Amino acid sequence: VETNDQTALVSKPRNKGGNGNLASAGFNIINSIIGSGVIGKLFYNVSFFFFLFAGLPYSMKEAGFPLGVLLLLVVACITDYSIILLIKGGNLSSTNSYQDLVRKTYGLVGYLILSTLQFLYPFIAMISYNIITGDTLTKVFLRIPGVVPGSVFADRHFIILLTTIIFTLPLSLYRDIAKLGKVSLSSLILNIVILVIVMVRTVTLSPQVPKSEDAWIFVKPNAVQAVGVMSFAFICNHNSFLVYGSLEEPTLKNWSRVTHVSVSFAAVISVAFAACGYVTFTGYTEGDIFENYCRDDNLATFGRFCYGVTVILTFPLECFVTREVIANVFFHGNLSTLFHIIVTVVIVAVATAVSLVHDCLGIVLELNGVLSAVPLVFIIPTACYLRLSKERWNHCDNLISCLILTVGVIVMTAGFVLTLLYPQECSHGKEMVYCFPSNVSFHNITLPP
């Protein structure tokens, strides 16, 4: 179809790809952002609990609190714009998947690069989710009377296998992503519960935690790395076409409405979580905020439980994406029922095996953020749209796309260099000094750099 009216073209409804309503699609988008955000924390994770809001307080520490809040809002706006731009590009090129869009725009080379990035990001996220589950739920079970170190429920390997067999694998076997709408809603509710717990602890625990002298300066040297963490936390572009296709009426208007509401909601929760977490711990803020709470804190233990459940419920969304990439690259986009089951089982099994062997992916996840998340959010959607757009060079969409593309290249390059020069260490189970007030004089504390 050729037309001079680009707006009409990108707004044209395409064939229905699912039976999900706007609310269901919104829950999936929010869950993808918040769940990936769980991975966002993976970035600087010292204990290797990642992806949710849990890394956002740390990004405030890295960037400086005032600048960190501003950067988080900017990343949310870029994410919102990028998601809509991606669907516009799909409609302009008459494609209905991220891979097809890039292939039609940049050929086989672009398609293979995108497929690799789109597979690696959610696949590593799945590994991360398993590790979070194992580490988080074992700490929860250890608070149950009768469960002691060395028991089966204190074994992360057993917990990972148990949750995989009972929960994540069965949910991942669904063929229609719209069926995960209620699951995503449950995950969203749990995230709100986690936020409430963090807010309560801001009031009750904050007075006991020593504050660093530079807690409130506007900008700190690691602001670029903080942008990488935030991008990782907000990424959901890899799920966009799947969720868009699940709408009953997949039009640009409906998609924009879902995107604006979902990203705005996620942004509000993210800012609140990041602010509360950082205000509580300032210079002590860890990559995983739950590492900051004391082991005997029962409310924090309940938060860890909610966190683990949230991760389990987000896992299937990432599996959908990895399976779609494999289907498009090797099976021409279609999987029979048998191959659907086989591919799903293999993906989940490999991710589980890796998470059983390795419990710290620090530098791998940092590189995954700057080399996968940033291109998927900042670079590829804008590059595709700029190539497809028939508007004048000074059109608003073209100018904004150029700006986002430039910022993405800078963040990816600088973040890659800084990650190699200053790799994050990995440690587990470190009890913070303020958890032993009777044995420590706060007057002689040296805060972490």
C-alpha positions, 0 to 999 in steps of 0.5 A: 500500500502506497500513500503520502499520508504516513499517519494513515499508514502507521495507524492502519489496523493490522490483522488481529493476533490475539484476544487480549484486551487493553488492560491485559496488554497493559499488565504485560507491558508493566510486568515486563518493565518491572520484571526486567527492572528486576534484572536492571539491578543485576547490573551492579548486583553484589549478591546477584539478586537482580532485575526489578526495582532492586537495582534502581536505588543503587543507580541513585547512588551512582548518579547522585540522587537529584540527577538520578531521579531526572535520568530515571524519568528521561529513560522512562520517556525514551522507553515510551517513545521507543516502544511506540516508534517500534510499532510505527516502524512495523506498520510502515514496513508491513512487518509484525515482529521486531526481527522482520522489521530489522530484516526489511530495514537493514537486511540479513546482517541487521536481522542476525544482529538483532536476533542475537541481541533479542535472544541473549537479553531475555535468555540471560534474564531467565538465568538471572531470574532463576538465581534470584529465586534460589537466593531469595527463597532460601533466605525466606525458608531459613526464617521458618522454624525447623529449616536450618542451613544444610536442609533441602529448603536451604539449598538454592539448587533444590529451590531452583529445580522445584520452582522451575518444574512446578511454576516457570516451565508450565507457565512458559508452555503457553502459546498465547501471551495474552493468557499471562495477563492475569499472571502479570497482574498478580506480579504487579500487585506483588511489586506494589506490596514490595514498594509498600514494604520499602516505604515502611522501612524508610520510616522505621529503619532509616534513622538507624542507618548512618548517612554518607556526607555526599548523599545529596550532591547533584551529580556523581562520576558514575552517571553514565553507568546509572543510565545503563542500569535504568535502561536495563530496568525499563527495557520491554521492547523485546516484548512489544510486538508480542503484546501488541499482537495480543490486542483485540484491536491492534491499532497505533492509537490503542497501543499508544494508550497502553504504552503511555499508561503502562510506562507512566505507572511503572515510572511512578513506582520506579521513582518511588522505589528508588527514592525510598531505597536510597533515602534509607541507606544512602552510601550503604545502598547495594546493587540488590536493595534486599541485601541492605536489610538485616536477616532477622527483619521479618518484614523484609523477609516477606518482601523477599518472598514477594520478590521471588514470586514476582520473578517467577511470574515474569520468567515466562514473558522472557521465555516467550521472546527467546522462543519467538526468536528461535522460531523466526530464525530456524522455523520460519516463524511457526512451531508445531505443538511438538516443537513448541514443547521441545524448544520451550523445554530446551530453553528452560532447561539450559537456563536452569542448568546455567543458573545451577552452575553459576551464582554470580554473573556480575560482569556478564550482566553489566555487559548485557545491559550496555551491549544488549539493553541500550541497543534494543531501547535506544538504537535499533528502534530509532535507526529503523524508523529513520530509515523508513520515515518519509518525513522531512529531516526536520520532522519532530519524530526524525529529530527526536529519533536522531537525538535518542540514537546519539545518546544510545551510542554514547551510553553504550560505548562509555558504559562498555569501557567503564564496565571493563575498567571498573568491574563490579565485585560479587559477594553474598550474604554480607550482613550490614554493620548497622545490623549489629548496633550493640557491637559497633560504634557508628562514630567510627564507620567508614562508608563504602565508596 
